[in-house]
Each structure stands twice: as C-alpha cells, then as structure tokens.
C-alpha cells in the first residue's frame, strides 16, 4: 500500500484517485473547491465532475494542499495546465523529497511554452523532479472508472519511477506501459487537444469520415514534427501517447475539445460555448501556447494555425477548412 495524493479533483484526477483506492492505496484528494471536498467526504461522490462513480471508503479530500501531500509517496498532478505553476508554487515547501511527481496534466504554459516537466523542474528544482513521471494516453475518465479496458503510458527518464507508477495503478482494466520519452509523451498529450478542436469543427461543418481521417493523419504529422524538433521520439508519436490519444480525442463523443470544435463549426461563439462547460477544454489555451512554441521553433503546423485563427482571430470554421484545402500542393513525405 502506498500513500497517494491527487492534486486536482476534476474528472481525470477523480478517476485516477478511484483507481488508486481500488488498488488498495491510501488516497487523499486536494481541491480548492469546497463543494467538491464536501461531496467527496460526505457523499462518497464527486457530484460536480464525475457523479457516476462512487469514491471508495477511506478516501478523503481537503482544501489544504500541504496537508494532502504530507508523507505522500506518489503525488499525482491533475490540475488544468494554466493553473499548474501556481499549484506547484503552493506545494513546493511541503513536497516530500522522495516522492514521485506524476503529471496527469495535458497542456503547455502559454507565456513560456514550457511543458509540465519543465515547469516542475523550474518551480520545484531539478533535485525534486528526478522522479518525474508523465502519465498520458487515450483515456476518458468515465470509461476508466467503469472499467472499460484502457491502455496508457507512464513516461520517465527514471525507469524505477515509471515502473513504480505502472505497478501501483495498473489493474485488469487499466494497463500501463512505460517509456523514457517524456518530451514526446507530453507533447502528444498536449497537441492532440488542438487537433481534436479541428476534428470537432469538421463534424460541426457537416463533413464526414473522409475529412476526419485526413485531419487525424495530417494532425499526427504536425504533432510528430513538433515532438521531433524538441527531442521526442517518432515511435512515441506512433504509440498510445501520440496516435492513440489523437484518435480517441478526435472521434470520441466524451471529448470536451472535440465538443468545442463541433460547436464552433456550427457557428456558436467560443465564449458562449465555454461558459456552459463545467471543465476546461485544454485545447483552447494550448492552441495559443502552441502558436508561440511552433513559431519560435520554426515548425510548420498549418492545422494548429487555422485553429488559432478561429479561436483568437474570429475566422469562420468554414474559411479555415478552405484555407487548409487550398494550400499549395506538395509531396506527402
């Protein structure tokens, strides 16, 4: 049995906490939302974010982050990417030095273009992040807690840390693979959300399977170019953290990012769409971060650029689709 702290009690953080508790670990949630804390402690449910799943007895929640991470052996970070720096700062003084920091956050900081591993190293120090693990792959929270067979990846430069996460959280319905490519795994998990917005636009415009297949394939090419430019591995892009997550998020009805794109394709304004959502669609902010990062690295990402134009420059989704289809003709590879 391990002591596991889950920082962030949205749907994915809640699902991971339930998985850990079912495996027999001692689990504590942190949330800044008192309604979520009370719901978990009193009703054994996260009624705001994952009401379908009962939270096992013994799991507790708190608004005190230092209390939650005290003596934790695994600290699972499951906060929105735009809040990650502040959360890391708030827990830096109390983080146990031997704990494994597990990032379940998929995003890039807008201002700096940094991945979560880079943010953690900057805020917590290299010594405190030697055991950093990125947990990513095709995984809707609702399906994980209802024990649909799911496969994801634990990526770390520290093989002992990734295998510890693998053995601690794997079950008959959740299979965790390991790899050593943190860069590729983080970028795959981030960029796929932007591509999912594009896939949603395709659906919202009324286009069919041909269009979605083309979008996923060319989106994978963009993801791969970016990951390789940052030192990631091509095989990671072909695996669960790349292609696997991309396919799920671009086609699955539970995808928040795809939903945003679909509603944009129907002509609804972004502010109206996001105002009605309980949880963050990471791809909206990641698109802005990706625009800056790709520009700085001089990586061509035409789909991501058109998504940016729709989200932030008022371009119509139909015009973005036309712009992609009328680009100069070229060889595929």
C-alpha positions in Angstrom: 0.0 0.0 0.0 1.2 3.5 -0.9 0.2 6.9 0.2 -1.1 8.7 -2.9 -2.0 12.4 -3.1 -4.1 13.6 -6.0 -3.8 17.3 -6.7 -6.9 18.4 -8.6 -10.3 16.7 -8.4 -11.7 17.2 -11.8 -12.9 14.2 -13.7 -9.5 12.7 -14.6 -8.0 13.4 -11.2 -11.0 11.8 -9.6 -10.8 8.8 -11.8 -7.1 8.2 -11.0 -7.8 8.6 -7.3 -10.6 6.0 -7.6 -8.3 3.6 -9.5 -5.6 4.0 -6.8 -8.1 3.4 -4.0 -9.5 0.3 -5.6 -5.9 -1.0 -5.8 -5.7 -0.7 -2.0 -3.7 2.5 -1.7 -4.3 5.3 0.8 -5.7 8.2 -1.3 -6.2 11.9 -0.4 -7.6 14.5 -2.8 -6.8 18.2 -2.9 -9.3 20.6 -4.4 -9.7 24.3 -4.0 -13.5 23.9 -4.4 -15.2 23.4 -1.0 -18.2 21.9 -2.7 -16.1 19.1 -4.3 -14.3 18.5 -1.0 -17.6 18.2 0.9 -19.2 16.0 -1.8 -16.3 13.5 -1.6 -16.1 13.4 2.2 -19.8 13.4 2.8 -21.5 11.6 -0.1 -18.6 9.4 -1.5 -19.1 11.2 -4.9 -17.6 14.0 -6.8 -21.1 15.3 -7.8 -19.7 18.2 -9.9 -17.2 16.4 -12.1 -17.7 12.6 -12.0 -21.0 11.8 -10.4 -21.3 8.4 -12.0 -18.6 6.8 -9.8 -18.6 6.0 -6.1 -15.5 7.0 -4.3 -14.2 4.1 -2.1 -14.4 4.4 1.7 -11.3 5.7 3.3 -10.6 8.3 0.6 -10.6 11.8 2.0 -10.5 15.3 0.4 -9.1 18.6 1.7 -8.6 22.2 0.7 -5.2 22.2 2.4 -2.6 21.2 -0.2 0.3 20.9 2.3 -1.8 18.5 4.4 -2.7 16.4 1.4 0.9 15.9 0.2 2.4 15.3 3.6 4.2 11.9 3.6 2.8 11.1 0.1 4.9 8.6 -1.9 3.1 9.4 -5.2 1.8 12.9 -5.9 -0.5 13.0 -8.9 -0.8 16.4 -10.5 -4.2 16.6 -12.3 -4.9 20.4 -12.5 -5.5 22.4 -15.6 -2.3 23.4 -17.3 -2.9 27.2 -16.9 -3.1 26.6 -13.1 -0.1 24.3 -12.8 2.6 26.9 -12.0 0.5 28.4 -9.1 -0.3 24.9 -7.7 3.4 23.8 -7.9 4.4 27.0 -6.1 1.8 26.4 -3.4 3.1 22.8 -2.7 6.8 23.4 -3.2 7.7 23.8 0.5 5.8 20.7 1.7 6.6 18.3 -1.2 8.2 15.2 0.3 11.8 14.9 -1.2 11.5 11.2 -2.0 8.0 11.4 -3.6 7.3 10.6 -7.2 5.6 13.5 -9.0 3.2 12.1 -11.6 1.8 14.6 -14.1 -1.6 13.7 -15.5 -2.0 17.3 -16.9 -2.1 17.7 -20.7 -1.0 21.2 -21.8 1.7 23.8 -22.3 2.1 27.0 -20.5 1.0 29.9 -22.8 3.6 32.5 -21.7 6.7 30.3 -21.7 5.8 27.4 -24.0 7.1 25.1 -21.3 5.8 21.6 -20.8 4.7 20.4 -17.3 8.0 18.6 -16.7 9.9 21.9 -17.4 7.6 23.9 -15.2 8.0 21.4 -12.4 11.8 21.5 -12.7 11.8 25.3 -12.7 9.5 25.7 -9.7 10.5 22.7 -7.6 14.1 22.3 -8.6 15.8 19.6 -10.6 16.5 17.5 -7.4 12.8 17.3 -6.5 11.8 16.3 -10.0 14.3 13.5 -10.7 11.4 11.0 -10.4 9.0 13.0 -12.6 6.6 10.8 -14.5 4.2 11.8 -17.3 1.0 9.8 -17.4 -0.8 10.1 -20.7 -2.7 8.2 -23.4 -6.2 7.5 -24.6 -8.4 7.6 -21.5 -11.8 9.1 -20.9 -12.3 9.3 -17.1 -15.9 8.0 -17.3 -14.7 4.8 -19.1 -11.8 4.3 -16.8 -13.9 4.3 -13.6 -16.5 2.0 -15.3 -13.6 -0.4 -16.0 -13.6 -0.4 -19.8 -10.2 -1.9 -20.9 -7.8 1.1 -21.2 -4.1 1.4 -22.0 -2.0 4.4 -21.2 1.7 5.3 -20.8 3.9 6.3 -17.8 6.9 8.1 -19.2 10.0 9.0 -17.2 13.8 9.3 -17.5 13.8 7.4 -14.2 12.9 3.8 -15.0 12.3 3.0 -11.4 9.8 5.8 -11.0 7.8 4.8 -14.2 7.7 1.1 -13.2 6.5 2.1 -9.7 3.7 4.1 -11.2 3.0 1.2 -13.6 2.7 -1.4 -10.8 0.8 0.9 -8.4 -2.0 1.9 -10.8 -2.3 -1.0 -13.3 -5.3 -3.4 -13.0 -7.3 -5.8 -15.0 -9.0 -2.9 -16.8 -6.1 -0.4 -16.8 -2.9 -1.4 -18.5 0.1 1.0 -18.1 3.1 0.8 -20.4 6.4 2.6 -19.7 8.7 4.6 -21.9 11.6 7.0 -21.4 10.3 9.8 -23.8 8.9 12.5 -21.5 9.1 15.1 -24.3 7.2 13.1 -26.9 4.6 11.9 -24.4 3.9 15.4 -23.0 3.7 17.0 -26.5 1.5 14.2 -27.8 -1.0 14.7 -24.9 -1.0 18.4 -25.5 -1.2 18.8 -29.2 -3.9 16.2 -29.7 -6.3 18.5 -27.9 -5.8 21.2 -30.5 -6.3 18.6 -33.3 -9.5 17.5 -31.5 -10.9 21.0 -31.8 -10.1 20.9 -35.5 -11.8 17.5 -35.8 -14.9 18.9 -34.0 -15.0 21.8 -36.5 -15.0 19.2 -39.3 -18.0 17.5 -37.7 -19.8 20.7 -36.9 -19.5 21.8 -40.6 -21.2 18.6 -41.6 -18.3 16.9 -43.2 -17.9 13.1 -43.0 -15.4 10.4 -42.3 -13.1 11.3 -45.2 -12.4 14.7 -43.7 -11.9 13.3 -40.2 -9.4 10.7 -41.4 -7.4 13.3 -43.3 -7.4 15.6 -40.3 -6.2 12.9 -37.9 -3.4 11.8 -40.3 -2.1 15.3 -41.1 -2.6 16.2 -37.4 -0.3 13.4 -36.5 2.3 14.7 -39.0 2.2 18.1 -37.2 2.5 16.5 -33.8 5.4 14.5 -34.9 7.3 17.4 -36.4 7.0 19.4 -33.2 7.9 16.4 -31.0 11.0 15.6 -33.1 12.1 19.2 -33.1 12.1 19.1 -29.2 13.9 15.8 -29.0 10.9 13.4 -28.8 10.9 10.1 -30.5 8.9 9.1 -33.6 7.8 5.8 -32.0 6.1 7.7 -29.2 4.0 9.5 -31.8 3.0 6.2 -33.3 2.0 4.8 -29.9 -0.6 5.3 -27.1 0.6 8.8 -26.1 0.5 10.0 -29.8 -1.7 8.3 -32.3 -3.8 6.5 -29.7 -4.7 9.7 -27.8 -5.2 11.6 -31.0 -7.7 9.1 -32.4 -9.7 9.0 -29.2 -9.9 12.7 -28.7 -10.7 13.4 -32.3 -13.5 10.8 -32.6 -14.9 10.2 -29.1 -18.2 11.7 -28.0 -16.8 12.3 -24.5 -14.1 14.7 -25.7 -14.5 18.2 -24.4 -12.1 19.6 -27.0 -14.0 17.9 -29.9 -17.2 19.4 -28.5 -15.8 22.9 -28.5 -14.8 22.5 -32.1 -18.1 21.0 -33.1 -20.0 23.9 -31.7 -17.6 26.4 -33.4 -18.3 24.6 -36.7 -22.0 25.2 -36.1 -21.3 28.9 -35.7 -21.5 29.4 -32.0 -19.1 31.9 -30.4 -16.3 30.5 -28.2 -17.3 32.5 -25.1 -20.8 31.1 -25.2 -19.5 27.5 -25.6 -17.0 27.6 -22.8 -19.4 29.4 -20.4 -21.6 26.4 -20.4 -18.9 23.9 -19.6 -18.0 22.6 -16.1 -14.5 21.6 -17.0 -11.7 23.2 -19.1 -11.2 22.2 -22.7 -7.3 22.2 -22.5 -7.0 22.6 -26.3 -8.3 26.2 -26.2 -5.4 27.5 -24.2 -2.9 25.0 -25.6 -3.6 26.4 -29.1 -2.3 29.8 -28.0 0.8 28.2 -26.4 1.3 26.0 -29.5 1.2 29.0 -31.8 4.0 30.7 -29.9 6.1 27.5 -29.5 5.8 26.4 -33.1 6.7 29.9 -34.3 9.8 30.0 -32.0 10.9 26.6 -33.2 10.0 27.3 -36.9 7.9 24.2 -37.1 5.1 24.2 -39.8 1.7 23.4 -38.2 -1.0 24.6 -40.6 -3.9 22.9 -38.8 -2.9 24.3 -35.5 -2.5 27.8 -37.1 -6.1 27.6 -38.5 -7.5 26.5 -35.2 -5.8 29.5 -33.6 -7.3 31.8 -36.3 -10.8 30.5 -35.5 -10.3 30.7 -31.7 -8.5 34.0 -31.4 -8.9 35.9 -34.6 -12.6 35.5 -35.4 -12.1 33.4 -38.6 -15.0 31.2 -39.6 -14.5 27.5 -39.3 -15.6 27.0 -42.9 -13.0 29.5 -44.1 -10.3 27.7 -42.1 -11.2 24.4 -43.8 -11.0 26.1 -47.2 -7.6 27.6 -46.3 -6.2 24.1 -45.5 -7.6 22.5 -48.6 -6.3 25.2 -50.9 -2.7 25.3 -49.6 0.0 24.7 -52.3 0.1 21.1 -53.4 3.2 19.1 -52.3 4.6 15.6 -51.7 3.2 13.8 -48.6 6.6 13.0 -47.0 
